[in-house]
Amino acid sequence: MNNRIYILYHGSFGELVTEHLAMSELAGQIVSLYDLKVASVSLDEPEKDLPEDLPLPECDLLLVLTILPKAGDLVPIIAERTGAKAVIWPIEDPNLIPEGKYSIAEELKRRGVHIEFPEPLCSLDTDTSDNEQVKSFVASFGKPKFELRVNAKQKVIETIKVTRDTPCGTASKIAPKLVGMSYEDMKSFEDAVAQMHDNECVAYMGPERPIMQQAGRLLVDAIKEALSKASKIKKSESFYLYP
């Protein structure tokens, strides 16, 4: 499916994901990138606050990344003018949740646009959405998946391949570092992987909403799932494992 993607972004997380996707296999599907710096929008006539240089290309999927809360009222207008069929608007920082989130969602639905607010973005999976545009995106980016080969006797990871990356690229950055690591002490292994994740992830981390920790858990669990399957294969076999 040729899923035309328009990315509206702002801030460190938005820049990180935008840069990673622009260098990925989806690069040819990205029709535009725009740093939406708008800090406030008129409640009565929000369309008047659309930036003059804002591109409005036709697209299928609008990806909204950590724009400022008061800029949210522009998204339904942009979605309608670009013909977007779906919007993915991840919650990576509770301080950036759009003002009027539910009214914005209702406005998008009224205009026939599907909307999802994943928390975090890397929690998206093919079985969590029934929308065609979202599923097309998640085929490449979302909840991480790995393909492994291990030495079952020594309990060491021999090779690892990312079969579905996280949108920010954390999974692909960490994967090479896991080659040669022992998983004999699973607790130590999990702690090491979680620390690697936290060194790369820029999602919000706070006791009231530990989004970074949630993202780290998703990554650790994906690797553990592959290792669990690996333990069921005889040592003498040459194999690849799909989580």
FIKOLZA-1660 file (N, C-alpha, C; in steps of 0.1 Angstrom, whole numbers, plus 5000, padded with zeros to 4 digits):
% residues 243
   i   px   py   pz ch aa at
   1 5008 4988 5000  A  M  N
   1 5000 5000 5000  A  M CA
   1 5009 5012 5000  A  M  C
   2 5006 5022 4991  A  N  N
   2 5013 5034 4991  A  N CA
   2 5007 5044 5000  A  N  C
   3 5011 5044 5013  A  N  N
   3 5006 5052 5023  A  N CA
   3 5013 5065 5024  A  N  C
   4 5007 5076 5019  A  R  N
   4 5013 5089 5018  A  R CA
   4 5013 5095 5032  A  R  C
   5 5024 5098 5037  A  I  N
   5 5026 5102 5051  A  I CA
   5 5030 5117 5052  A  I  C
   6 5023 5125 5060  A  Y  N
   6 5027 5139 5063  A  Y CA
   6 5030 5139 5078  A  Y  C
   7 5042 5144 5081  A  I  N
   7 5046 5145 5095  A  I CA
   7 5046 5160 5100  A  I  C
   8 5038 5162 5110  A  L  N
   8 5038 5175 5118  A  L CA
   8 5046 5172 5130  A  L  C
   9 5056 5180 5133  A  Y  N
   9 5064 5177 5145  A  Y CA
   9 5069 5189 5152  A  Y  C
  10 5074 5187 5164  A  H  N
  10 5080 5198 5172  A  H CA
  10 5087 5192 5183  A  H  C
  11 5098 5198 5188  A  G  N
  11 5105 5194 5200  A  G CA
  11 5115 5182 5197  A  G  C
  12 5122 5178 5208  A  S  N
  12 5132 5168 5206  A  S CA
  12 5127 5154 5202  A  S  C
  13 5115 5150 5208  A  F  N
  13 5110 5137 5203  A  F CA
  13 5105 5137 5189  A  F  C
  14 5098 5148 5185  A  G  N
  14 5094 5150 5172  A  G CA
  14 5105 5150 5162  A  G  C
  15 5116 5157 5165  A  E  N
  15 5127 5157 5156  A  E CA
  15 5134 5143 5155  A  E  C
  16 5135 5136 5166  A  L  N
  16 5141 5123 5166  A  L CA
  16 5134 5113 5157  A  L  C
  17 5121 5112 5159  A  V  N
  17 5113 5103 5151  A  V CA
  17 5112 5107 5136  A  V  C
  18 5111 5120 5134  A  T  N
  18 5111 5125 5120  A  T CA
  18 5123 5122 5113  A  T  C
  19 5135 5124 5119  A  E  N
  19 5148 5121 5113  A  E CA
  19 5149 5106 5110  A  E  C
  20 5145 5098 5119  A  H  N
  20 5146 5084 5117  A  H CA
  20 5137 5079 5106  A  H  C
  21 5125 5083 5106  A  L  N
  21 5116 5079 5095  A  L CA
  21 5120 5084 5081  A  L  C
  22 5126 5096 5081  A  A  N
  22 5130 5102 5069  A  A CA
  22 5142 5094 5063  A  A  C
  23 5149 5087 5071  A  M  N
  23 5160 5079 5066  A  M CA
  23 5157 5064 5065  A  M  C
  24 5144 5061 5066  A  S  N
  24 5140 5047 5066  A  S CA
  24 5134 5043 5053  A  S  C
  25 5129 5030 5052  A  E  N
  25 5123 5025 5040  A  E CA
  25 5110 5033 5037  A  E  C
  26 5105 5040 5046  A  L  N
  26 5093 5048 5044  A  L CA
  26 5095 5062 5038  A  L  C
  27 5108 5065 5036  A  A  N
  27 5112 5078 5031  A  A CA
  27 5104 5082 5018  A  A  C
  28 5102 5073 5009  A  G  N
  28 5096 5075 4997  A  G CA
  28 5081 5078 4998  A  G  C
  29 5075 5074 5010  A  Q  N
  29 5061 5076 5013  A  Q CA
  29 5058 5090 5020  A  Q  C
  30 5069 5096 5025  A  I  N
  30 5067 5109 5032  A  I CA
  30 5066 5120 5022  A  I  C
  31 5054 5127 5022  A  V  N
  31 5051 5137 5012  A  V CA
  31 5055 5151 5018  A  V  C
  32 5057 5152 5031  A  S  N
  32 5061 5165 5036  A  S CA
  32 5064 5164 5051  A  S  C
  33 5074 5172 5056  A  L  N
  33 5077 5173 5070  A  L CA
  33 5076 5188 5074  A  L  C
  34 5070 5191 5085  A  Y  N
  34 5068 5205 5089  A  Y CA
  34 5069 5206 5104  A  Y  C
  35 5078 5215 5108  A  D  N
  35 5079 5219 5123  A  D CA
  35 5068 5229 5126  A  D  C
  36 5058 5224 5133  A  L  N
  36 5046 5232 5136  A  L CA
  36 5049 5239 5150  A  L  C
  37 5054 5251 5149  A  K  N
  37 5059 5259 5161  A  K CA
  37 5048 5267 5167  A  K  C
  38 5036 5266 5162  A  V  N
  38 5025 5274 5167  A  V CA
  38 5022 5272 5182  A  V  C
  39 5022 5283 5190  A  A  N
  39 5020 5281 5204  A  A CA
  39 5006 5284 5209  A  A  C
  40 4998 5291 5201  A  S  N
  40 4984 5293 5205  A  S CA
  40 4975 5295 5192  A  S  C
  41 4963 5292 5194  A  V  N
  41 4953 5292 5183  A  V CA
  41 4940 5299 5188  A  V  C
  42 4935 5307 5179  A  S  N
  42 4922 5313 5182  A  S CA
  42 4911 5302 5183  A  S  C
  43 4903 5303 5194  A  L  N
  43 4892 5294 5196  A  L CA
  43 4881 5296 5186  A  L  C
  44 4879 5308 5182  A  D  N
  44 4868 5311 5172  A  D CA
  44 4871 5308 5158  A  D  C
  45 4883 5312 5154  A  E  N
  45 4887 5310 5140  A  E CA
  45 4901 5305 5139  A  E  C
  46 4903 5292 5143  A  P  N
  46 4916 5286 5143  A  P CA
  46 4923 5286 5130  A  P  C
  47 4915 5285 5119  A  E  N
  47 4922 5285 5105  A  E CA
  47 4930 5297 5102  A  E  C
  48 4927 5308 5109  A  K  N
  48 4935 5320 5107  A  K CA
  48 4949 5319 5112  A  K  C
  49 4951 5309 5121  A  D  N
  49 4964 5308 5127  A  D CA
  49 4973 5297 5120  A  D  C
  50 4968 5292 5109  A  L  N
  50 4976 5283 5101  A  L CA
  50 4988 5291 5095  A  L  C
  51 5000 5286 5097  A  P  N
  51 5012 5293 5092  A  P CA
  51 5011 5295 5077  A  P  C
  52 5016 5306 5072  A  E  N
  52 5015 5309 5058  A  E CA
  52 5024 5300 5050  A  E  C
  53 5034 5294 5056  A  D  N
  53 5043 5285 5048  A  D CA
  53 5040 5271 5050  A  D  C
  54 5028 5268 5057  A  L  N
  54 5025 5254 5059  A  L CA
  54 5021 5247 5046  A  L  C
  55 5028 5236 5043  A  P  N
  55 5025 5229 5031  A  P CA
  55 5012 5221 5033  A  P  C
  56 5004 5219 5023  A  L  N
  56 4992 5211 5024  A  L CA
  56 4991 5201 5013  A  L  C
  57 5000 5191 5013  A  P  N
  57 5000 5181 5002  A  P CA
  57 4990 5171 5005  A  P  C
  58 4985 5164 4995  A  E  N
  58 4976 5153 4997  A  E CA
  58 4983 5142 5004  A  E  C
  59 4976 5136 5014  A  C  N
  59 4982 5125 5022  A  C CA
  59 4971 5115 5027  A  C  C
  60 4976 5104 5031  A  D  N
  60 4967 5094 5037  A  D CA
  60 4968 5093 5052  A  D  C
  61 4980 5095 5057  A  L  N
  61 4982 5095 5072  A  L CA
  61 4989 5107 5076  A  L  C
  62 4984 5113 5087  A  L  N
  62 4990 5125 5093  A  L CA
  62 4996 5120 5107  A  L  C
  63 5009 5122 5108  A  L  N
  63 5016 5118 5120  A  L CA
  63 5019 5131 5128  A  L  C
  64 5014 5132 5140  A  V  N
  64 5015 5144 5148  A  V CA
  64 5024 5141 5160  A  V  C
  65 5036 5148 5160  A  L  N
  65 5046 5144 5170  A  L CA
  65 5049 5156 5179  A  L  C
  66 5044 5155 5192  A  T  N
  66 5047 5165 5203  A  T CA
  66 5047 5180 5199  A  T  C
  67 5036 5183 5192  A  I  N
  67 5033 5197 5189  A  I CA
  67 5028 5203 5202  A  I  C
  68 5029 5216 5203  A  L  N
  68 5024 5223 5216  A  L CA
  68 5009 5221 5218  A  L  C
  69 5005 5220 5231  A  P  N
  69 4991 5217 5234  A  P CA
  69 4981 5226 5227  A  P  C
  70 4983 5239 5226  A  K  N
  70 4973 5248 5221  A  K CA
  70 4973 5248 5206  A  K  C
  71 4982 5241 5199  A  A  N
  71 4982 5240 5184  A  A CA
  71 4973 5229 5179  A  A  C
  72 4967 5221 5189  A  G  N
  72 4959 5209 5185  A  G CA
  72 4947 5212 5176  A  G  C
  73 4941 5224 5178  A  D  N
  73 4929 5227 5170  A  D CA
  73 4932 5229 5155  A  D  C
  74 4945 5230 5152  A  L  N
  74 4948 5231 5138  A  L CA
  74 4948 5218 5131  A  L  C
  75 4949 5207 5138  A  V  N
  75 4951 5194 5132  A  V CA
  75 4938 5189 5124  A  V  C
  76 4926 5191 5129  A  P  N
  76 4914 5187 5121  A  P CA
  76 4914 5195 5108  A  P  C
  77 4918 5208 5108  A  I  N
  77 4918 5216 5096  A  I CA
  77 4928 5211 5086  A  I  C
  78 4940 5208 5091  A  I  N
  78 4951 5203 5083  A  I CA
  78 4947 5189 5077  A  I  C
  79 4941 5181 5085  A  A  N
  79 4937 5167 5081  A  A CA
  79 4927 5168 5070  A  A  C
  80 4917 5177 5071  A  E  N
  80 4907 5178 5061  A  E CA
  80 4913 5184 5048  A  E  C
  81 4921 5194 5049  A  R  N
  81 4927 5201 5037  A  R CA
  81 4937 5192 5029  A  R  C
  82 4943 5182 5036  A  T  N
  82 4952 5173 5030  A  T CA
  82 4946 5160 5025  A  T  C
  83 4933 5158 5030  A  G  N
  83 4926 5146 5026  A  G CA
  83 4930 5134 5034  A  G  C
  84 4937 5136 5046  A  A  N
  84 4941 5125 5054  A  A CA
  84 4930 5117 5059  A  A  C
  85 4932 5103 5058  A  K  N
  85 4922 5094 5063  A  K CA
  85 4924 5090 5077  A  K  C
  86 4936 5092 5082  A  A  N
  86 4939 5088 5096  A  A CA
  86 4949 5097 5102  A  A  C
  87 4949 5098 5115  A  V  N
  87 4959 5106 5123  A  V CA
  87 4964 5097 5134  A  V  C
  88 4977 5096 5135  A  I  N
  88 4984 5090 5147  A  I CA
  88 4990 5101 5155  A  I  C
  89 4986 5103 5167  A  W  N
  89 4990 5114 5176  A  W CA
  89 4995 5108 5189  A  W  C
  90 5008 5104 5190  A  P  N
  90 5012 5097 5202  A  P CA
  90 5013 5106 5214  A  P  C
  91 5011 5101 5226  A  I  N
  91 5013 5108 5239  A  I CA
  91 5027 5103 5244  A  I  C
  92 5037 5112 5243  A  E  N
  92 5050 5108 5248  A  E CA
  92 5054 5117 5259  A  E  C
  93 5046 5128 5262  A  D  N
  93 5049 5137 5273  A  D CA
  93 5035 5142 5277  A  D  C
  94 5032 5140 5290  A  P  N
  94 5018 5144 5295  A  P CA
  94 5017 5159 5294  A  P  C
  95 5028 5166 5294  A  N  N
  95 5028 5181 5294  A  N CA
  95 5024 5186 5280  A  N  C
  96 5024 5177 5270  A  L  N
  96 5021 5181 5256  A  L CA
  96 5008 5174 5251  A  L  C
  97 5000 5169 5260  A  I  N
  97 4987 5164 5256  A  I CA
  97 4978 5176 5250  A  I  C
  98 4973 5174 5239  A  P  N
  98 4965 5186 5233  A  P CA
  98 4954 5190 5241  A  P  C
  99 4953 5203 5242  A  E  N
  99 4941 5209 5249  A  E CA
  99 4928 5206 5241  A  E  C
 100 4918 5201 5248  A  G  N
 100 4906 5198 5241  A  G CA
 100 4908 5185 5233  A  G  C
 101 4916 5175 5239  A  K  N
 101 4919 5163 5232  A  K CA
 101 4906 5156 5227  A  K  C
 102 4896 5155 5235  A  Y  N
 102 4884 5147 5232  A  Y CA
 102 4876 5154 5222  A  Y  C
 103 4875 5168 5223  A  S  N
 103 4868 5175 5213  A  S CA
 103 4875 5175 5199  A  S  C
 104 4888 5175 5199  A  I  N
 104 4896 5174 5187  A  I CA
 104 4893 5160 5180  A  I  C
 105 4893 5150 5189  A  A  N
 105 4890 5136 5184  A  A CA
 105 4876 5136 5177  A  A  C
 106 4867 5142 5184  A  E  N
 106 4853 5142 5179  A  E CA
 106 4852 5150 5166  A  E  C
 107 4859 5161 5165  A  E  N
 107 4859 5169 5153  A  E CA
 107 4865 5161 5141  A  E  C
 108 4876 5154 5144  A  L  N
 108 4882 5146 5133  A  L CA
 108 4873 5135 5129  A  L  C
 109 4866 5128 5138  A  K  N
 109 4857 5118 5135  A  K CA
 109 4845 5123 5126  A  K  C
 110 4841 5136 5130  A  R  N
 110 4830 5142 5123  A  R CA
 110 4834 5145 5108  A  R  C
 111 4847 5147 5106  A  R  N
 111 4852 5150 5093  A  R CA
 111 4856 5137 5086  A  R  C
 112 4853 5125 5092  A  G  N
 112 4856 5113 5086  A  G CA
 112 4871 5108 5087  A  G  C
 113 4878 5113 5097  A  V  N
 113 4892 5110 5099  A  V CA
 113 4894 5102 5111  A  V  C
 114 4900 5090 5109  A  H  N
 114 4903 5081 5121  A  H CA
 114 4914 5087 5129  A  H  C
 115 4913 5086 5142  A  I  N
 115 4924 5091 5151  A  I CA
 115 4928 5081 5162  A  I  C
 116 4941 5080 5165  A  E  N
 116 4946 5072 5175  A  E CA
 116 4956 5080 5183  A  E  C
 117 4956 5078 5197  A  F  N
 117 4965 5084 5206  A  F CA
 117 4973 5074 5213  A  F  C
 118 4983 5067 5207  A  P  N
 118 4990 5056 5214  A  P CA
 118 4999 5062 5224  A  P  C
 119 5001 5055 5235  A  E  N
 119 5010 5059 5246  A  E CA
 119 5018 5047 5251  A  E  C
 120 5030 5046 5247  A  P  N
 120 5038 5055 5238  A  P CA
 120 5036 5051 5224  A  P  C
 121 5043 5058 5215  A  L  N
 121 5041 5055 5200  A  L CA
 121 5045 5041 5197  A  L  C
 122 5056 5035 5204  A  C  N
 122 5061 5022 5201  A  C CA
 122 5052 5011 5207  A  C  C
 123 5040 5015 5212  A  S  N
 123 5030 5004 5216  A  S CA
 123 5021 5000 5205  A  S  C
 124 5022 5007 5194  A  L  N
 124 5013 5004 5182  A  L CA
 124 5016 4990 5177  A  L  C
 125 5006 4982 5175  A  D  N
 125 5008 4969 5169  A  D CA
 125 4997 4966 5159  A  D  C
 126 4999 4956 5151  A  T  N
 126 4989 4953 5140  A  T CA
 126 4976 4949 5145  A  T  C
 127 4976 4944 5158  A  D  N
 127 4963 4939 5163  A  D CA
 127 4956 4949 5172  A  D  C
 128 4962 4961 5173  A  T  N
 128 4956 4972 5181  A  T CA
 128 4948 4982 5173  A  T  C
 129 4948 4980 5160  A  S  N
 129 4940 4990 5152  A  S CA
 129 4934 4982 5140  A  S  C
 130 4922 4987 5136  A  D  N
 130 4916 4981 5124  A  D CA
 130 4916 4991 5113  A  D  C
 131 4924 5002 5114  A  N  N
 131 4925 5012 5103  A  N CA
 131 4936 5008 5093  A  N  C
 132 4933 5009 5081  A  E  N
 132 4942 5005 5070  A  E CA
 132 4955 5013 5070  A  E  C
 133 4953 5026 5071  A  Q  N
 133 4965 5035 5071  A  Q CA
 133 4974 5033 5083  A  Q  C
 134 4968 5031 5095  A  V  N
 134 4976 5028 5107  A  V CA
 134 4983 5015 5105  A  V  C
 135 4976 5004 5101  A  K  N
 135 4982 4991 5099  A  K CA
 135 4994 4991 5090  A  K  C
 136 4993 4999 5079  A  S  N
 136 5003 5000 5069  A  S CA
 136 5016 5006 5076  A  S  C
 137 5014 5016 5084  A  F  N
 137 5026 5022 5091  A  F CA
 137 5032 5012 5101  A  F  C
 138 5023 5005 5108  A  V  N
 138 5028 4996 5119  A  V CA
 138 5034 4984 5113  A  V  C
 139 5032 4981 5100  A  A  N
 139 5039 4970 5094  A  A CA
 139 5054 4972 5095  A  A  C
 140 5059 4985 5095  A  S  N
 140 5073 4988 5096  A  S CA
 140 5078 4993 5109  A  S  C
 141 5069 5001 5116  A  F  N
 141 5073 5008 5128  A  F CA
 141 5062 5007 5138  A  F  C
 142 5066 5004 5151  A  G  N
 142 5057 5003 5162  A  G CA
 142 5062 4995 5173  A  G  C
 143 5055 4985 5178  A  K  N
 143 5059 4976 5188  A  K CA
 143 5071 4968 5183  A  K  C
 144 5083 4968 5189  A  P  N
 144 5094 4962 5183  A  P CA
 144 5093 4947 5182  A  P  C
 145 5099 4941 5171  A  K  N
 145 5101 4927 5169  A  K CA
 145 5115 4924 5165  A  K  C
 146 5119 4912 5169  A  F  N
 146 5133 4908 5166  A  F CA
 146 5134 4894 5160  A  F  C
 147 5144 4891 5153  A  E  N
 147 5148 4878 5148  A  E CA
 147 5161 4874 5154  A  E  C
 148 5162 4863 5160  A  L  N
 148 5174 4860 5168  A  L CA
 148 5180 4846 5164  A  L  C
 149 5193 4845 5166  A  R  N
 149 5200 4832 5166  A  R CA
 149 5209 4832 5179  A  R  C
 150 5208 4821 5186  A  V  N
 150 5215 4821 5199  A  V CA
 150 5223 4808 5200  A  V  C
 151 5233 4809 5209  A  N  N
 151 5240 4797 5214  A  N CA
 151 5233 4792 5226  A  N  C
 152 5225 4782 5225  A  A  N
 152 5216 4777 5236  A  A CA
 152 5224 4772 5248  A  A  C
 153 5236 4766 5245  A  K  N
 153 5244 4760 5255  A  K CA
 153 5250 4770 5264  A  K  C
 154 5256 4780 5257  A  Q  N
 154 5263 4791 5265  A  Q CA
 154 5254 4802 5269  A  Q  C
 155 5241 4802 5263  A  K  N
 155 5231 4812 5266  A  K CA
 155 5237 4826 5262  A  K  C
 156 5241 4827 5250  A  V  N
 156 5246 4839 5244  A  V CA
 156 5239 4842 5231  A  V  C
 157 5236 4855 5229  A  I  N
 157 5230 4859 5216  A  I CA
 157 5241 4860 5205  A  I  C
 158 5239 4853 5194  A  E  N
 158 5249 4852 5184  A  E CA
 158 5246 4863 5173  A  E  C
 159 5233 4864 5169  A  T  N
 159 5229 4874 5159  A  T CA
 159 5216 4879 5163  A  T  C
 160 5213 4891 5158  A  I  N
 160 5200 4897 5161  A  I CA
 160 5196 4906 5149  A  I  C
 161 5184 4905 5145  A  K  N
 161 5179 4914 5134  A  K CA
 161 5166 4920 5139  A  K  C
 162 5164 4933 5136  A  V  N
 162 5152 4940 5139  A  V CA
 162 5142 4938 5128  A  V  C
 163 5131 4932 5130  A  T  N
 163 5121 4930 5119  A  T CA
 163 5110 4940 5120  A  T  C
 164 5108 4947 5131  A  R  N
 164 5100 4959 5132  A  R CA
 164 5106 4968 5142  A  R  C
 165 5110 4980 5137  A  D  N
 165 5117 4989 5145  A  D CA
 165 5107 4998 5153  A  D  C
 166 5112 5004 5164  A  T  N
 166 5105 5015 5170  A  T CA
 166 5106 5027 5162  A  T  C
 167 5095 5035 5162  A  P  N
 167 5095 5047 5153  A  P CA
 167 5107 5057 5156  A  P  C
 168 5112 5057 5168  A  C  N
 168 5123 5066 5171  A  C CA
 168 5137 5059 5168  A  C  C
 169 5137 5046 5164  A  G  N
 169 5149 5040 5161  A  G CA
 169 5157 5034 5173  A  G  C
 170 5151 5034 5184  A  T  N
 170 5158 5029 5196  A  T CA
 170 5161 5014 5195  A  T  C
 171 5152 5006 5189  A  A  N
 171 5154 4992 5188  A  A CA
 171 5166 4989 5179  A  A  C
 172 5167 4996 5168  A  S  N
 172 5178 4993 5158  A  S CA
 172 5191 4998 5164  A  S  C
 173 5191 5008 5173  A  K  N
 173 5203 5013 5179  A  K CA
 173 5208 5003 5189  A  K  C
 174 5199 4997 5196  A  I  N
 174 5203 4988 5207  A  I CA
 174 5207 4974 5202  A  I  C
 175 5200 4969 5192  A  A  N
 175 5202 4956 5187  A  A CA
 175 5217 4951 5185  A  A  C
 176 5225 4959 5178  A  P  N
 176 5239 4955 5176  A  P CA
 176 5246 4953 5190  A  P  C
 177 5243 4960 5200  A  K  N
 177 5249 4959 5213  A  K CA
 177 5246 4947 5220  A  K  C
 178 5235 4940 5216  A  L  N
 178 5231 4927 5223  A  L CA
 178 5239 4915 5218  A  L  C
 179 5245 4916 5206  A  V  N
 179 5253 4905 5201  A  V CA
 179 5264 4902 5210  A  V  C
 180 5265 4889 5215  A  G  N
 180 5276 4885 5224  A  G CA
 180 5272 4885 5238  A  G  C
 181 5260 4891 5241  A  M  N
 181 5256 4892 5255  A  M CA
 181 5250 4879 5260  A  M  C
 182 5253 4876 5273  A  S  N
 182 5248 4865 5279  A  S CA
 182 5234 4868 5285  A  S  C
 183 5225 4858 5284  A  Y  N
 183 5212 4860 5291  A  Y CA
 183 5210 4849 5301  A  Y  C
 184 5221 4843 5306  A  E  N
 184 5220 4833 5316  A  E CA
 184 5214 4838 5329  A  E  C
 185 5218 4850 5333  A  D  N
 185 5212 4857 5344  A  D CA
 185 5202 4867 5338  A  D  C
 186 5189 4862 5337  A  M  N
 186 5179 4870 5330  A  M CA
 186 5176 4883 5337  A  M  C
 187 5177 4884 5350  A  K  N
 187 5174 4897 5356  A  K CA
 187 5185 4907 5353  A  K  C
 188 5198 4903 5353  A  S  N
 188 5209 4912 5349  A  S CA
 188 5208 4916 5334  A  S  C
 189 5204 4906 5326  A  F  N
 189 5202 4909 5312  A  F CA
 189 5191 4919 5310  A  F  C
 190 5179 4917 5316  A  E  N
 190 5168 4927 5315  A  E CA
 190 5173 4941 5319  A  E  C
 191 5180 4941 5331  A  D  N
 191 5184 4954 5336  A  D CA
 191 5193 4961 5326  A  D  C
 192 5202 4953 5320  A  A  N
 192 5212 4959 5310  A  A CA
 192 5205 4965 5298  A  A  C
 193 5195 4957 5293  A  V  N
 193 5187 4961 5281  A  V CA
 193 5179 4974 5284  A  V  C
 194 5173 4974 5296  A  A  N
 194 5165 4985 5300  A  A CA
 194 5174 4998 5301  A  A  C
 195 5186 4997 5306  A  Q  N
 195 5195 5008 5307  A  Q CA
 195 5199 5013 5293  A  Q  C
 196 5202 5004 5284  A  M  N
 196 5205 5008 5271  A  M CA
 196 5193 5016 5265  A  M  C
 197 5181 5011 5267  A  H  N
 197 5169 5017 5262  A  H CA
 197 5168 5032 5267  A  H  C
 198 5170 5033 5280  A  D  N
 198 5168 5046 5287  A  D CA
 198 5178 5056 5282  A  D  C
 199 5190 5051 5278  A  N  N
 199 5200 5060 5273  A  N CA
 199 5197 5065 5259  A  N  C
 200 5188 5059 5252  A  E  N
 200 5184 5063 5238  A  E CA
 200 5170 5070 5238  A  E  C
 201 5161 5066 5246  A  C  N
 201 5147 5070 5246  A  C CA
 201 5146 5085 5251  A  C  C
 202 5138 5093 5245  A  V  N
 202 5135 5107 5249  A  V CA
 202 5121 5109 5254  A  V  C
 203 5114 5098 5256  A  A  N
 203 5100 5099 5261  A  A CA
 203 5100 5104 5275  A  A  C
 204 5089 5109 5280  A  Y  N
 204 5087 5115 5293  A  Y CA
 204 5089 5104 5304  A  Y  C
 205 5096 5107 5315  A  M  N
 205 5098 5098 5326  A  M CA
 205 5095 5105 5339  A  M  C
 206 5084 5101 5345  A  G  N
 206 5080 5107 5358  A  G CA
 206 5072 5097 5366  A  G  C
 207 5072 5098 5379  A  P  N
 207 5065 5088 5387  A  P CA
 207 5050 5087 5384  A  P  C
 208 5044 5098 5380  A  E  N
 208 5030 5099 5377  A  E CA
 208 5026 5093 5364  A  E  C
 209 5036 5093 5354  A  R  N
 209 5033 5088 5341  A  R CA
 209 5046 5084 5335  A  R  C
 210 5051 5072 5338  A  P  N
 210 5065 5067 5334  A  P CA
 210 5065 5062 5320  A  P  C
 211 5063 5071 5310  A  I  N
 211 5061 5066 5296  A  I CA
 211 5074 5060 5291  A  I  C
 212 5086 5065 5295  A  M  N
 212 5098 5059 5291  A  M CA
 212 5100 5045 5296  A  M  C
 213 5096 5043 5308  A  Q  N
 213 5096 5030 5314  A  Q CA
 213 5087 5020 5307  A  Q  C
 214 5075 5025 5303  A  Q  N
 214 5066 5016 5295  A  Q CA
 214 5072 5012 5282  A  Q  C
 215 5079 5022 5275  A  A  N
 215 5085 5019 5262  A  A CA
 215 5097 5009 5264  A  A  C
 216 5104 5010 5275  A  G  N
 216 5115 5001 5278  A  G CA
 216 5110 4987 5281  A  G  C
 217 5099 4986 5287  A  R  N
 217 5093 4973 5290  A  R CA
 217 5089 4966 5278  A  R  C
 218 5083 4974 5268  A  L  N
 218 5079 4968 5255  A  L CA
 218 5091 4962 5248  A  L  C
 219 5102 4969 5248  A  L  N
 219 5114 4964 5242  A  L CA
 219 5120 4952 5248  A  L  C
 220 5121 4952 5262  A  V  N
 220 5126 4941 5269  A  V CA
 220 5117 4928 5267  A  V  C
 221 5104 4930 5267  A  D  N
 221 5095 4919 5265  A  D CA
 221 5096 4913 5251  A  D  C
 222 5099 4921 5241  A  A  N
 222 5100 4916 5228  A  A CA
 222 5112 4908 5226  A  A  C
 223 5123 4912 5233  A  I  N
 223 5135 4904 5232  A  I CA
 223 5134 4891 5240  A  I  C
 224 5127 4892 5252  A  K  N
 224 5125 4880 5260  A  K CA
 224 5116 4870 5253  A  K  C
 225 5107 4875 5245  A  E  N
 225 5098 4865 5238  A  E CA
 225 5106 4857 5228  A  E  C
 226 5115 4864 5221  A  A  N
 226 5124 4857 5211  A  A CA
 226 5133 4847 5218  A  A  C
 227 5138 4851 5230  A  L  N
 227 5147 4842 5237  A  L CA
 227 5140 4830 5243  A  L  C
 228 5127 4832 5247  A  S  N
 228 5119 4821 5252  A  S CA
 228 5117 4811 5241  A  S  C
 229 5115 4815 5228  A  K  N
 229 5113 4806 5217  A  K CA
 229 5126 4799 5214  A  K  C
 230 5137 4806 5216  A  A  N
 230 5150 4801 5213  A  A CA
 230 5153 4789 5222  A  A  C
 231 5149 4790 5234  A  S  N
 231 5152 4779 5244  A  S CA
 231 5146 4766 5240  A  S  C
 232 5136 4766 5231  A  K  N
 232 5129 4754 5228  A  K CA
 232 5135 4747 5216  A  K  C
 233 5145 4753 5210  A  I  N
 233 5152 4747 5198  A  I CA
 233 5164 4740 5202  A  I  C
 234 5167 4729 5197  A  K  N
 234 5179 4721 5201  A  K CA
 234 5191 4728 5197  A  K  C
 235 5201 4727 5205  A  K  N
 235 5214 4734 5203  A  K CA
 235 5220 4730 5189  A  K  C
 236 5218 4718 5184  A  S  N
 236 5225 4714 5172  A  S CA
 236 5219 4720 5159  A  S  C
 237 5207 4726 5161  A  E  N
 237 5200 4732 5149  A  E CA
 237 5205 4746 5146  A  E  C
 238 5205 4750 5133  A  S  N
 238 5208 4764 5129  A  S CA
 238 5194 4770 5126  A  S  C
 239 5191 4781 5133  A  F  N
 239 5178 4786 5132  A  F CA
 239 5177 4801 5134  A  F  C
 240 5165 4806 5129  A  Y  N
 240 5161 4820 5131  A  Y CA
 240 5148 4819 5138  A  Y  C
 241 5145 4829 5147  A  L  N
 241 5133 4829 5155  A  L CA
 241 5125 4841 5152  A  L  C
 242 5112 4839 5151  A  Y  N
 242 5103 4851 5149  A  Y CA
 242 5094 4852 5161  A  Y  C
 243 5095 4864 5168  A  P  N
 243 5087 4865 5180  A  P CA
 243 5072 4866 5176  A  P  C
% end
